[in-house]
Amino acid sequence: MMNPFKMLGDLNQMRQQAGAIQAALEKEEFEVIVGKMRVVMTGNQNVKVIEINGMADDEARRAVQEAIKKSQQAAAGKLAEISKNMNLPQ
């Protein structure tokens, strides 16, 4: 029989590790230049800069950031379904 208290401890440890990874990813930046377009994004998919022809395009940055947010929400929903089906605490 599984010890539920050990399982909660394991889940808490996994959450702490995930938080540490997320903090580390936020500090990393990735820059991509294609033609006359430059994008800077953090490791946790936060779009910091979109430049087209050397000019910042905040509207494009916001649109890309919103698309990323929607895809992350969809992924989180799917993971919640999976954990629910596995009877794991959420």
PDB file with one MODEL, atoms N, CA, C and O in Angstrom:
MODEL        1
ATOM      1  N   MET A   1       0.845  -1.181   0.000  1.00  0.00           N
ATOM      2  CA  MET A   1       0.000   0.000   0.000  1.00  0.00           C
ATOM      3  C   MET A   1       0.890   1.243   0.000  1.00  0.00           C
ATOM      4  O   MET A   1       1.879   1.309   0.730  1.00  0.00           O
ATOM      5  N   MET A   2       0.528   2.230  -0.828  1.00  0.00           N
ATOM      6  CA  MET A   2       1.328   3.451  -0.933  1.00  0.00           C
ATOM      7  C   MET A   2       1.071   4.355   0.271  1.00  0.00           C
ATOM      8  O   MET A   2      -0.062   4.507   0.728  1.00  0.00           O
ATOM      9  N   ASN A   3       2.139   4.941   0.765  1.00  0.00           N
ATOM     10  CA  ASN A   3       2.036   5.885   1.871  1.00  0.00           C
ATOM     11  C   ASN A   3       1.639   7.257   1.303  1.00  0.00           C
ATOM     12  O   ASN A   3       2.429   7.868   0.583  1.00  0.00           O
ATOM     13  N   PRO A   4       0.422   7.756   1.614  1.00  0.00           N
ATOM     14  CA  PRO A   4      -0.021   9.029   1.039  1.00  0.00           C
ATOM     15  C   PRO A   4       0.826  10.209   1.506  1.00  0.00           C
ATOM     16  O   PRO A   4       0.963  11.189   0.773  1.00  0.00           O
ATOM     17  N   PHE A   5       1.398  10.137   2.711  1.00  0.00           N
ATOM     18  CA  PHE A   5       2.224  11.235   3.204  1.00  0.00           C
ATOM     19  C   PHE A   5       3.546  11.317   2.444  1.00  0.00           C
ATOM     20  O   PHE A   5       4.051  12.407   2.177  1.00  0.00           O
ATOM     21  N   LYS A   6       4.101  10.155   2.099  1.00  0.00           N
ATOM     22  CA  LYS A   6       5.326  10.148   1.299  1.00  0.00           C
ATOM     23  C   LYS A   6       5.037  10.705  -0.091  1.00  0.00           C
ATOM     24  O   LYS A   6       5.840  11.453  -0.648  1.00  0.00           O
ATOM     25  N   MET A   7       3.886  10.335  -0.644  1.00  0.00           N
ATOM     26  CA  MET A   7       3.513  10.821  -1.964  1.00  0.00           C
ATOM     27  C   MET A   7       3.364  12.348  -1.947  1.00  0.00           C
ATOM     28  O   MET A   7       3.797  13.012  -2.889  1.00  0.00           O
ATOM     29  N   LEU A   8       2.767  12.908  -0.909  1.00  0.00           N
ATOM     30  CA  LEU A   8       2.643  14.361  -0.798  1.00  0.00           C
ATOM     31  C   LEU A   8       4.012  15.020  -0.687  1.00  0.00           C
ATOM     32  O   LEU A   8       4.244  16.080  -1.268  1.00  0.00           O
ATOM     33  N   GLY A   9       4.923  14.389   0.061  1.00  0.00           N
ATOM     34  CA  GLY A   9       6.285  14.913   0.171  1.00  0.00           C
ATOM     35  C   GLY A   9       6.994  14.904  -1.158  1.00  0.00           C
ATOM     36  O   GLY A   9       7.697  15.853  -1.505  1.00  0.00           O
ATOM     37  N   ASP A  10       6.811  13.826  -1.908  1.00  0.00           N
ATOM     38  CA  ASP A  10       7.414  13.730  -3.240  1.00  0.00           C
ATOM     39  C   ASP A  10       6.858  14.807  -4.165  1.00  0.00           C
ATOM     40  O   ASP A  10       7.605  15.417  -4.929  1.00  0.00           O
ATOM     41  N   LEU A  11       5.542  15.042  -4.097  1.00  0.00           N
ATOM     42  CA  LEU A  11       4.923  16.076  -4.930  1.00  0.00           C
ATOM     43  C   LEU A  11       5.427  17.461  -4.551  1.00  0.00           C
ATOM     44  O   LEU A  11       5.672  18.297  -5.421  1.00  0.00           O
ATOM     45  N   ASN A  12       5.581  17.702  -3.255  1.00  0.00           N
ATOM     46  CA  ASN A  12       6.095  18.992  -2.796  1.00  0.00           C
ATOM     47  C   ASN A  12       7.524  19.208  -3.292  1.00  0.00           C
ATOM     48  O   ASN A  12       7.874  20.309  -3.718  1.00  0.00           O
ATOM     49  N   GLN A  13       8.341  18.169  -3.239  1.00  0.00           N
ATOM     50  CA  GLN A  13       9.713  18.262  -3.732  1.00  0.00           C
ATOM     51  C   GLN A  13       9.728  18.538  -5.238  1.00  0.00           C
ATOM     52  O   GLN A  13      10.536  19.334  -5.714  1.00  0.00           O
ATOM     53  N   MET A  14       8.842  17.887  -5.984  1.00  0.00           N
ATOM     54  CA  MET A  14       8.766  18.109  -7.425  1.00  0.00           C
ATOM     55  C   MET A  14       8.338  19.552  -7.723  1.00  0.00           C
ATOM     56  O   MET A  14       8.854  20.165  -8.657  1.00  0.00           O
ATOM     57  N   ARG A  15       7.405  20.096  -6.942  1.00  0.00           N
ATOM     58  CA  ARG A  15       6.974  21.483  -7.133  1.00  0.00           C
ATOM     59  C   ARG A  15       8.127  22.453  -6.866  1.00  0.00           C
ATOM     60  O   ARG A  15       8.306  23.433  -7.590  1.00  0.00           O
ATOM     61  N   GLN A  16       8.903  22.168  -5.820  1.00  0.00           N
ATOM     62  CA  GLN A  16      10.055  23.023  -5.514  1.00  0.00           C
ATOM     63  C   GLN A  16      11.080  22.983  -6.643  1.00  0.00           C
ATOM     64  O   GLN A  16      11.626  24.015  -7.031  1.00  0.00           O
ATOM     65  N   GLN A  17      11.334  21.799  -7.160  1.00  0.00           N
ATOM     66  CA  GLN A  17      12.277  21.660  -8.271  1.00  0.00           C
ATOM     67  C   GLN A  17      11.763  22.392  -9.508  1.00  0.00           C
ATOM     68  O   GLN A  17      12.532  23.050 -10.208  1.00  0.00           O
ATOM     69  N   ALA A  18      10.464  22.276  -9.775  1.00  0.00           N
ATOM     70  CA  ALA A  18       9.874  22.965 -10.929  1.00  0.00           C
ATOM     71  C   ALA A  18      10.002  24.475 -10.757  1.00  0.00           C
ATOM     72  O   ALA A  18      10.285  25.181 -11.725  1.00  0.00           O
ATOM     73  N   GLY A  19       9.799  24.981  -9.546  1.00  0.00           N
ATOM     74  CA  GLY A  19       9.948  26.411  -9.281  1.00  0.00           C
ATOM     75  C   GLY A  19      11.372  26.883  -9.502  1.00  0.00           C
ATOM     76  O   GLY A  19      11.595  27.962 -10.051  1.00  0.00           O
ATOM     77  N   ALA A  20      12.331  26.083  -9.080  1.00  0.00           N
ATOM     78  CA  ALA A  20      13.739  26.442  -9.269  1.00  0.00           C
ATOM     79  C   ALA A  20      14.100  26.451 -10.755  1.00  0.00           C
ATOM     80  O   ALA A  20      14.826  27.331 -11.218  1.00  0.00           O
ATOM     81  N   ILE A  21      13.596  25.479 -11.490  1.00  0.00           N
ATOM     82  CA  ILE A  21      13.854  25.426 -12.934  1.00  0.00           C
ATOM     83  C   ILE A  21      13.225  26.632 -13.623  1.00  0.00           C
ATOM     84  O   ILE A  21      13.844  27.248 -14.490  1.00  0.00           O
ATOM     85  N   GLN A  22      11.996  26.969 -13.238  1.00  0.00           N
ATOM     86  CA  GLN A  22      11.306  28.109 -13.835  1.00  0.00           C
ATOM     87  C   GLN A  22      12.065  29.404 -13.564  1.00  0.00           C
ATOM     88  O   GLN A  22      12.187  30.241 -14.458  1.00  0.00           O
ATOM     89  N   ALA A  23      12.578  29.585 -12.347  1.00  0.00           N
ATOM     90  CA  ALA A  23      13.351  30.783 -12.009  1.00  0.00           C
ATOM     91  C   ALA A  23      14.634  30.857 -12.840  1.00  0.00           C
ATOM     92  O   ALA A  23      15.020  31.929 -13.306  1.00  0.00           O
ATOM     93  N   ALA A  24      15.284  29.718 -13.020  1.00  0.00           N
ATOM     94  CA  ALA A  24      16.514  29.693 -13.816  1.00  0.00           C
ATOM     95  C   ALA A  24      16.216  30.017 -15.283  1.00  0.00           C
ATOM     96  O   ALA A  24      16.977  30.740 -15.926  1.00  0.00           O
ATOM     97  N   LEU A  25      15.111  29.485 -15.809  1.00  0.00           N
ATOM     98  CA  LEU A  25      14.746  29.752 -17.199  1.00  0.00           C
ATOM     99  C   LEU A  25      14.405  31.219 -17.421  1.00  0.00           C
ATOM    100  O   LEU A  25      14.696  31.768 -18.484  1.00  0.00           O
ATOM    101  N   GLU A  26      13.794  31.854 -16.434  1.00  0.00           N
ATOM    102  CA  GLU A  26      13.438  33.271 -16.566  1.00  0.00           C
ATOM    103  C   GLU A  26      14.681  34.138 -16.748  1.00  0.00           C
ATOM    104  O   GLU A  26      14.615  35.183 -17.394  1.00  0.00           O
ATOM    105  N   LYS A  27      15.808  33.716 -16.187  1.00  0.00           N
ATOM    106  CA  LYS A  27      17.053  34.480 -16.285  1.00  0.00           C
ATOM    107  C   LYS A  27      17.752  34.300 -17.630  1.00  0.00           C
ATOM    108  O   LYS A  27      18.571  35.132 -18.020  1.00  0.00           O
ATOM    109  N   GLU A  28      17.433  33.218 -18.339  1.00  0.00           N
ATOM    110  CA  GLU A  28      18.071  32.963 -19.635  1.00  0.00           C
ATOM    111  C   GLU A  28      17.354  33.739 -20.728  1.00  0.00           C
ATOM    112  O   GLU A  28      16.131  33.872 -20.704  1.00  0.00           O
ATOM    113  N   GLU A  29      18.112  34.244 -21.675  1.00  0.00           N
ATOM    114  CA  GLU A  29      17.527  34.926 -22.823  1.00  0.00           C
ATOM    115  C   GLU A  29      18.050  34.301 -24.106  1.00  0.00           C
ATOM    116  O   GLU A  29      19.210  33.902 -24.205  1.00  0.00           O
ATOM    117  N   PHE A  30      17.162  34.231 -25.079  1.00  0.00           N
ATOM    118  CA  PHE A  30      17.504  33.684 -26.378  1.00  0.00           C
ATOM    119  C   PHE A  30      17.186  34.735 -27.426  1.00  0.00           C
ATOM    120  O   PHE A  30      16.100  35.315 -27.435  1.00  0.00           O
ATOM    121  N   GLU A  31      18.136  34.972 -28.299  1.00  0.00           N
ATOM    122  CA  GLU A  31      17.954  35.947 -29.362  1.00  0.00           C
ATOM    123  C   GLU A  31      18.021  35.229 -30.700  1.00  0.00           C
ATOM    124  O   GLU A  31      18.916  34.418 -30.939  1.00  0.00           O
ATOM    125  N   VAL A  32      17.064  35.537 -31.569  1.00  0.00           N
ATOM    126  CA  VAL A  32      17.040  34.962 -32.904  1.00  0.00           C
ATOM    127  C   VAL A  32      16.904  36.112 -33.896  1.00  0.00           C
ATOM    128  O   VAL A  32      16.050  36.985 -33.744  1.00  0.00           O
ATOM    129  N   ILE A  33      17.752  36.096 -34.902  1.00  0.00           N
ATOM    130  CA  ILE A  33      17.685  37.097 -35.958  1.00  0.00           C
ATOM    131  C   ILE A  33      17.480  36.364 -37.280  1.00  0.00           C
ATOM    132  O   ILE A  33      18.276  35.508 -37.667  1.00  0.00           O
ATOM    133  N   VAL A  34      16.413  36.716 -37.951  1.00  0.00           N
ATOM    134  CA  VAL A  34      16.112  36.149 -39.264  1.00  0.00           C
ATOM    135  C   VAL A  34      15.841  37.323 -40.199  1.00  0.00           C
ATOM    136  O   VAL A  34      14.873  38.064 -40.025  1.00  0.00           O
ATOM    137  N   GLY A  35      16.698  37.477 -41.175  1.00  0.00           N
ATOM    138  CA  GLY A  35      16.548  38.613 -42.075  1.00  0.00           C
ATOM    139  C   GLY A  35      16.619  39.915 -41.307  1.00  0.00           C
ATOM    140  O   GLY A  35      17.611  40.191 -40.632  1.00  0.00           O
ATOM    141  N   LYS A  36      15.577  40.710 -41.407  1.00  0.00           N
ATOM    142  CA  LYS A  36      15.537  42.004 -40.725  1.00  0.00           C
ATOM    143  C   LYS A  36      14.669  41.964 -39.472  1.00  0.00           C
ATOM    144  O   LYS A  36      14.210  43.001 -38.993  1.00  0.00           O
ATOM    145  N   MET A  37      14.444  40.745 -38.937  1.00  0.00           N
ATOM    146  CA  MET A  37      13.617  40.589 -37.747  1.00  0.00           C
ATOM    147  C   MET A  37      14.445  40.016 -36.607  1.00  0.00           C
ATOM    148  O   MET A  37      15.215  39.076 -36.802  1.00  0.00           O
ATOM    149  N   ARG A  38      14.285  40.585 -35.419  1.00  0.00           N
ATOM    150  CA  ARG A  38      15.000  40.146 -34.219  1.00  0.00           C
ATOM    151  C   ARG A  38      13.984  39.871 -33.119  1.00  0.00           C
ATOM    152  O   ARG A  38      13.103  40.690 -32.859  1.00  0.00           O
ATOM    153  N   VAL A  39      14.112  38.703 -32.469  1.00  0.00           N
ATOM    154  CA  VAL A  39      13.235  38.320 -31.365  1.00  0.00           C
ATOM    155  C   VAL A  39      14.104  37.945 -30.175  1.00  0.00           C
ATOM    156  O   VAL A  39      15.080  37.207 -30.313  1.00  0.00           O
ATOM    157  N   VAL A  40      13.739  38.462 -29.002  1.00  0.00           N
ATOM    158  CA  VAL A  40      14.407  38.102 -27.752  1.00  0.00           C
ATOM    159  C   VAL A  40      13.336  37.527 -26.836  1.00  0.00           C
ATOM    160  O   VAL A  40      12.289  38.136 -26.616  1.00  0.00           O
ATOM    161  N   MET A  41      13.624  36.335 -26.305  1.00  0.00           N
ATOM    162  CA  MET A  41      12.661  35.632 -25.471  1.00  0.00           C
ATOM    163  C   MET A  41      13.392  35.003 -24.294  1.00  0.00           C
ATOM    164  O   MET A  41      14.537  34.571 -24.425  1.00  0.00           O
ATOM    165  N   THR A  42      12.724  34.953 -23.142  1.00  0.00           N
ATOM    166  CA  THR A  42      13.317  34.278 -21.991  1.00  0.00           C
ATOM    167  C   THR A  42      13.106  32.772 -22.128  1.00  0.00           C
ATOM    168  O   THR A  42      12.337  32.311 -22.972  1.00  0.00           O
ATOM    169  N   GLY A  43      13.794  32.029 -21.295  1.00  0.00           N
ATOM    170  CA  GLY A  43      13.685  30.578 -21.324  1.00  0.00           C
ATOM    171  C   GLY A  43      12.320  30.056 -20.941  1.00  0.00           C
ATOM    172  O   GLY A  43      11.991  28.911 -21.253  1.00  0.00           O
ATOM    173  N   ASN A  44      11.500  30.881 -20.259  1.00  0.00           N
ATOM    174  CA  ASN A  44      10.154  30.420 -19.936  1.00  0.00           C
ATOM    175  C   ASN A  44       9.116  31.035 -20.879  1.00  0.00           C
ATOM    176  O   ASN A  44       7.946  31.179 -20.524  1.00  0.00           O
ATOM    177  N   GLN A  45       9.559  31.388 -22.069  1.00  0.00           N
ATOM    178  CA  GLN A  45       8.730  31.801 -23.193  1.00  0.00           C
ATOM    179  C   GLN A  45       8.063  33.162 -23.006  1.00  0.00           C
ATOM    180  O   GLN A  45       6.949  33.381 -23.482  1.00  0.00           O
ATOM    181  N   ASN A  46       8.737  34.066 -22.322  1.00  0.00           N
ATOM    182  CA  ASN A  46       8.268  35.436 -22.212  1.00  0.00           C
ATOM    183  C   ASN A  46       8.950  36.248 -23.317  1.00  0.00           C
ATOM    184  O   ASN A  46      10.171  36.400 -23.314  1.00  0.00           O
ATOM    185  N   VAL A  47       8.159  36.769 -24.259  1.00  0.00           N
ATOM    186  CA  VAL A  47       8.714  37.541 -25.368  1.00  0.00           C
ATOM    187  C   VAL A  47       9.076  38.923 -24.850  1.00  0.00           C
ATOM    188  O   VAL A  47       8.209  39.668 -24.395  1.00  0.00           O
ATOM    189  N   LYS A  48      10.362  39.267 -24.919  1.00  0.00           N
ATOM    190  CA  LYS A  48      10.819  40.562 -24.426  1.00  0.00           C
ATOM    191  C   LYS A  48      10.894  41.612 -25.524  1.00  0.00           C
ATOM    192  O   LYS A  48      10.548  42.772 -25.300  1.00  0.00           O
ATOM    193  N   VAL A  49      11.348  41.208 -26.721  1.00  0.00           N
ATOM    194  CA  VAL A  49      11.558  42.168 -27.797  1.00  0.00           C
ATOM    195  C   VAL A  49      11.217  41.523 -29.133  1.00  0.00           C
ATOM    196  O   VAL A  49      11.581  40.379 -29.405  1.00  0.00           O
ATOM    197  N   ILE A  50      10.510  42.285 -29.958  1.00  0.00           N
ATOM    198  CA  ILE A  50      10.392  41.959 -31.381  1.00  0.00           C
ATOM    199  C   ILE A  50      10.749  43.236 -32.119  1.00  0.00           C
ATOM    200  O   ILE A  50      10.119  44.277 -31.934  1.00  0.00           O
ATOM    201  N   GLU A  51      11.767  43.138 -32.956  1.00  0.00           N
ATOM    202  CA  GLU A  51      12.180  44.275 -33.774  1.00  0.00           C
ATOM    203  C   GLU A  51      12.096  43.875 -35.240  1.00  0.00           C
ATOM    204  O   GLU A  51      12.524  42.790 -35.633  1.00  0.00           O
ATOM    205  N   ILE A  52      11.540  44.770 -36.032  1.00  0.00           N
ATOM    206  CA  ILE A  52      11.465  44.566 -37.480  1.00  0.00           C
ATOM    207  C   ILE A  52      12.136  45.772 -38.123  1.00  0.00           C
ATOM    208  O   ILE A  52      11.749  46.915 -37.878  1.00  0.00           O
ATOM    209  N   ASN A  53      13.143  45.508 -38.946  1.00  0.00           N
ATOM    210  CA  ASN A  53      13.925  46.588 -39.571  1.00  0.00           C
ATOM    211  C   ASN A  53      14.512  47.532 -38.527  1.00  0.00           C
ATOM    212  O   ASN A  53      14.565  48.744 -38.737  1.00  0.00           O
ATOM    213  N   GLY A  54      14.954  46.972 -37.401  1.00  0.00           N
ATOM    214  CA  GLY A  54      15.591  47.773 -36.362  1.00  0.00           C
ATOM    215  C   GLY A  54      14.633  48.568 -35.492  1.00  0.00           C
ATOM    216  O   GLY A  54      15.077  49.296 -34.604  1.00  0.00           O
ATOM    217  N   MET A  55      13.326  48.448 -35.724  1.00  0.00           N
ATOM    218  CA  MET A  55      12.329  49.185 -34.949  1.00  0.00           C
ATOM    219  C   MET A  55      11.541  48.207 -34.077  1.00  0.00           C
ATOM    220  O   MET A  55      11.070  47.175 -34.556  1.00  0.00           O
ATOM    221  N   ALA A  56      11.403  48.544 -32.799  1.00  0.00           N
ATOM    222  CA  ALA A  56      10.624  47.701 -31.896  1.00  0.00           C
ATOM    223  C   ALA A  56       9.166  47.691 -32.342  1.00  0.00           C
ATOM    224  O   ALA A  56       8.611  48.735 -32.684  1.00  0.00           O
ATOM    225  N   ASP A  57       8.557  46.530 -32.339  1.00  0.00           N
ATOM    226  CA  ASP A  57       7.153  46.391 -32.710  1.00  0.00           C
ATOM    227  C   ASP A  57       6.418  45.779 -31.522  1.00  0.00           C
ATOM    228  O   ASP A  57       6.318  44.558 -31.399  1.00  0.00           O
ATOM    229  N   ASP A  58       5.903  46.650 -30.645  1.00  0.00           N
ATOM    230  CA  ASP A  58       5.259  46.188 -29.418  1.00  0.00           C
ATOM    231  C   ASP A  58       3.960  45.446 -29.712  1.00  0.00           C
ATOM    232  O   ASP A  58       3.603  44.517 -28.987  1.00  0.00           O
ATOM    233  N   GLU A  59       3.255  45.838 -30.756  1.00  0.00           N
ATOM    234  CA  GLU A  59       2.011  45.160 -31.104  1.00  0.00           C
ATOM    235  C   GLU A  59       2.280  43.702 -31.501  1.00  0.00           C
ATOM    236  O   GLU A  59       1.549  42.800 -31.091  1.00  0.00           O
ATOM    237  N   ALA A  60       3.313  43.479 -32.287  1.00  0.00           N
ATOM    238  CA  ALA A  60       3.695  42.116 -32.673  1.00  0.00           C
ATOM    239  C   ALA A  60       4.137  41.329 -31.445  1.00  0.00           C
ATOM    240  O   ALA A  60       3.806  40.152 -31.306  1.00  0.00           O
ATOM    241  N   ARG A  61       4.889  41.981 -30.549  1.00  0.00           N
ATOM    242  CA  ARG A  61       5.336  41.315 -29.312  1.00  0.00           C
ATOM    243  C   ARG A  61       4.145  40.866 -28.480  1.00  0.00           C
ATOM    244  O   ARG A  61       4.116  39.737 -27.989  1.00  0.00           O
ATOM    245  N   ARG A  62       3.162  41.747 -28.322  1.00  0.00           N
ATOM    246  CA  ARG A  62       1.979  41.402 -27.527  1.00  0.00           C
ATOM    247  C   ARG A  62       1.189  40.268 -28.176  1.00  0.00           C
ATOM    248  O   ARG A  62       0.691  39.385 -27.478  1.00  0.00           O
ATOM    249  N   ALA A  63       1.068  40.281 -29.508  1.00  0.00           N
ATOM    250  CA  ALA A  63       0.333  39.225 -30.210  1.00  0.00           C
ATOM    251  C   ALA A  63       1.016  37.870 -30.045  1.00  0.00           C
ATOM    252  O   ALA A  63       0.358  36.865 -29.776  1.00  0.00           O
ATOM    253  N   VAL A  64       2.328  37.848 -30.205  1.00  0.00           N
ATOM    254  CA  VAL A  64       3.072  36.590 -30.039  1.00  0.00           C
ATOM    255  C   VAL A  64       2.979  36.117 -28.593  1.00  0.00           C
ATOM    256  O   VAL A  64       2.790  34.926 -28.345  1.00  0.00           O
ATOM    257  N   GLN A  65       3.109  37.031 -27.639  1.00  0.00           N
ATOM    258  CA  GLN A  65       3.031  36.667 -26.223  1.00  0.00           C
ATOM    259  C   GLN A  65       1.658  36.076 -25.901  1.00  0.00           C
ATOM    260  O   GLN A  65       1.566  35.098 -25.159  1.00  0.00           O
ATOM    261  N   GLU A  66       0.601  36.657 -26.448  1.00  0.00           N
ATOM    262  CA  GLU A  66      -0.756  36.143 -26.211  1.00  0.00           C
ATOM    263  C   GLU A  66      -0.932  34.748 -26.812  1.00  0.00           C
ATOM    264  O   GLU A  66      -1.566  33.888 -26.201  1.00  0.00           O
ATOM    265  N   ALA A  67      -0.382  34.522 -27.992  1.00  0.00           N
ATOM    266  CA  ALA A  67      -0.459  33.195 -28.614  1.00  0.00           C
ATOM    267  C   ALA A  67       0.270  32.159 -27.766  1.00  0.00           C
ATOM    268  O   ALA A  67      -0.220  31.045 -27.582  1.00  0.00           O
ATOM    269  N   ILE A  68       1.433  32.525 -27.253  1.00  0.00           N
ATOM    270  CA  ILE A  68       2.191  31.606 -26.386  1.00  0.00           C
ATOM    271  C   ILE A  68       1.388  31.303 -25.129  1.00  0.00           C
ATOM    272  O   ILE A  68       1.303  30.151 -24.703  1.00  0.00           O
ATOM    273  N   LYS A  69       0.797  32.341 -24.535  1.00  0.00           N
ATOM    274  CA  LYS A  69       0.000  32.161 -23.305  1.00  0.00           C
ATOM    275  C   LYS A  69      -1.160  31.197 -23.546  1.00  0.00           C
ATOM    276  O   LYS A  69      -1.422  30.324 -22.719  1.00  0.00           O
ATOM    277  N   LYS A  70      -1.852  31.347 -24.667  1.00  0.00           N
ATOM    278  CA  LYS A  70      -2.977  30.458 -24.982  1.00  0.00           C
ATOM    279  C   LYS A  70      -2.509  29.017 -25.167  1.00  0.00           C
ATOM    280  O   LYS A  70      -3.176  28.086 -24.718  1.00  0.00           O
ATOM    281  N   SER A  71      -1.369  28.830 -25.824  1.00  0.00           N
ATOM    282  CA  SER A  71      -0.872  27.469 -26.026  1.00  0.00           C
ATOM    283  C   SER A  71      -0.441  26.846 -24.699  1.00  0.00           C
ATOM    284  O   SER A  71      -0.632  25.649 -24.485  1.00  0.00           O
ATOM    285  N   GLN A  72       0.141  27.657 -23.804  1.00  0.00           N
ATOM    286  CA  GLN A  72       0.527  27.152 -22.486  1.00  0.00           C
ATOM    287  C   GLN A  72      -0.701  26.771 -21.656  1.00  0.00           C
ATOM    288  O   GLN A  72      -0.679  25.772 -20.938  1.00  0.00           O
ATOM    289  N   GLN A  73      -1.773  27.567 -21.753  1.00  0.00           N
ATOM    290  CA  GLN A  73      -3.008  27.250 -21.037  1.00  0.00           C
ATOM    291  C   GLN A  73      -3.614  25.949 -21.542  1.00  0.00           C
ATOM    292  O   GLN A  73      -4.106  25.140 -20.756  1.00  0.00           O
ATOM    293  N   ALA A  74      -3.578  25.751 -22.854  1.00  0.00           N
ATOM    294  CA  ALA A  74      -4.098  24.508 -23.427  1.00  0.00           C
ATOM    295  C   ALA A  74      -3.278  23.315 -22.939  1.00  0.00           C
ATOM    296  O   ALA A  74      -3.838  22.273 -22.597  1.00  0.00           O
ATOM    297  N   ALA A  75      -1.958  23.465 -22.908  1.00  0.00           N
ATOM    298  CA  ALA A  75      -1.090  22.378 -22.438  1.00  0.00           C
ATOM    299  C   ALA A  75      -1.358  22.088 -20.961  1.00  0.00           C
ATOM    300  O   ALA A  75      -1.412  20.927 -20.556  1.00  0.00           O
ATOM    301  N   ALA A  76      -1.526  23.143 -20.155  1.00  0.00           N
ATOM    302  CA  ALA A  76      -1.805  22.953 -18.725  1.00  0.00           C
ATOM    303  C   ALA A  76      -3.134  22.228 -18.530  1.00  0.00           C
ATOM    304  O   ALA A  76      -3.264  21.385 -17.642  1.00  0.00           O
ATOM    305  N   GLY A  77      -4.116  22.557 -19.362  1.00  0.00           N
ATOM    306  CA  GLY A  77      -5.406  21.874 -19.276  1.00  0.00           C
ATOM    307  C   GLY A  77      -5.281  20.394 -19.589  1.00  0.00           C
ATOM    308  O   GLY A  77      -5.892  19.561 -18.920  1.00  0.00           O
ATOM    309  N   LYS A  78      -4.501  20.068 -20.591  1.00  0.00           N
ATOM    310  CA  LYS A  78      -4.296  18.653 -20.943  1.00  0.00           C
ATOM    311  C   LYS A  78      -3.569  17.911 -19.828  1.00  0.00           C
ATOM    312  O   LYS A  78      -3.916  16.774 -19.508  1.00  0.00           O
ATOM    313  N   LEU A  79      -2.559  18.551 -19.236  1.00  0.00           N
ATOM    314  CA  LEU A  79      -1.839  17.916 -18.132  1.00  0.00           C
ATOM    315  C   LEU A  79      -2.744  17.716 -16.922  1.00  0.00           C
ATOM    316  O   LEU A  79      -2.640  16.707 -16.225  1.00  0.00           O
ATOM    317  N   ALA A  80      -3.635  18.679 -16.671  1.00  0.00           N
ATOM    318  CA  ALA A  80      -4.580  18.537 -15.556  1.00  0.00           C
ATOM    319  C   ALA A  80      -5.511  17.349 -15.796  1.00  0.00           C
ATOM    320  O   ALA A  80      -5.822  16.603 -14.868  1.00  0.00           O
ATOM    321  N   GLU A  81      -5.952  17.175 -17.040  1.00  0.00           N
ATOM    322  CA  GLU A  81      -6.794  16.024 -17.382  1.00  0.00           C
ATOM    323  C   GLU A  81      -6.062  14.714 -17.113  1.00  0.00           C
ATOM    324  O   GLU A  81      -6.622  13.777 -16.544  1.00  0.00           O
ATOM    325  N   ILE A  82      -4.803  14.669 -17.530  1.00  0.00           N
ATOM    326  CA  ILE A  82      -4.018  13.452 -17.339  1.00  0.00           C
ATOM    327  C   ILE A  82      -3.852  13.151 -15.862  1.00  0.00           C
ATOM    328  O   ILE A  82      -4.041  12.010 -15.440  1.00  0.00           O
ATOM    329  N   SER A  83      -3.495  14.172 -15.054  1.00  0.00           N
ATOM    330  CA  SER A  83      -3.291  13.922 -13.623  1.00  0.00           C
ATOM    331  C   SER A  83      -4.605  13.557 -12.943  1.00  0.00           C
ATOM    332  O   SER A  83      -4.613  12.770 -11.997  1.00  0.00           O
ATOM    333  N   LYS A  84      -5.730  14.129 -13.421  1.00  0.00           N
ATOM    334  CA  LYS A  84      -7.042  13.780 -12.863  1.00  0.00           C
ATOM    335  C   LYS A  84      -7.350  12.313 -13.136  1.00  0.00           C
ATOM    336  O   LYS A  84      -7.843  11.596 -12.266  1.00  0.00           O
ATOM    337  N   ASN A  85      -7.052  11.881 -14.357  1.00  0.00           N
ATOM    338  CA  ASN A  85      -7.290  10.478 -14.728  1.00  0.00           C
ATOM    339  C   ASN A  85      -6.374   9.525 -13.970  1.00  0.00           C
ATOM    340  O   ASN A  85      -6.694   8.345 -13.821  1.00  0.00           O
ATOM    341  N   MET A  86      -5.235  10.026 -13.490  1.00  0.00           N
ATOM    342  CA  MET A  86      -4.300   9.187 -12.734  1.00  0.00           C
ATOM    343  C   MET A  86      -4.584   9.276 -11.240  1.00  0.00           C
ATOM    344  O   MET A  86      -3.874   8.665 -10.442  1.00  0.00           O
ATOM    345  N   ASN A  87      -5.618  10.034 -10.846  1.00  0.00           N
ATOM    346  CA  ASN A  87      -5.998  10.227  -9.450  1.00  0.00           C
ATOM    347  C   ASN A  87      -4.874  10.850  -8.627  1.00  0.00           C
ATOM    348  O   ASN A  87      -4.688  10.497  -7.462  1.00  0.00           O
ATOM    349  N   LEU A  88      -4.127  11.774  -9.225  1.00  0.00           N
ATOM    350  CA  LEU A  88      -3.079  12.483  -8.508  1.00  0.00           C
ATOM    351  C   LEU A  88      -3.662  13.770  -7.933  1.00  0.00           C
ATOM    352  O   LEU A  88      -4.538  14.379  -8.546  1.00  0.00           O
ATOM    353  N   PRO A  89      -3.182  14.191  -6.755  1.00  0.00           N
ATOM    354  CA  PRO A  89      -3.652  15.476  -6.223  1.00  0.00           C
ATOM    355  C   PRO A  89      -3.183  16.609  -7.128  1.00  0.00           C
ATOM    356  O   PRO A  89      -2.085  16.552  -7.681  1.00  0.00           O
ATOM    357  N   GLN A  90      -4.015  17.639  -7.279  1.00  0.00           N
ATOM    358  CA  GLN A  90      -3.672  18.760  -8.154  1.00  0.00           C
ATOM    359  C   GLN A  90      -3.272  19.973  -7.376  1.00  0.00           C
ATOM    360  O   GLN A  90      -2.952  21.006  -7.964  1.00  0.00           O
TER     361      GLN A  90
ENDMDL
END
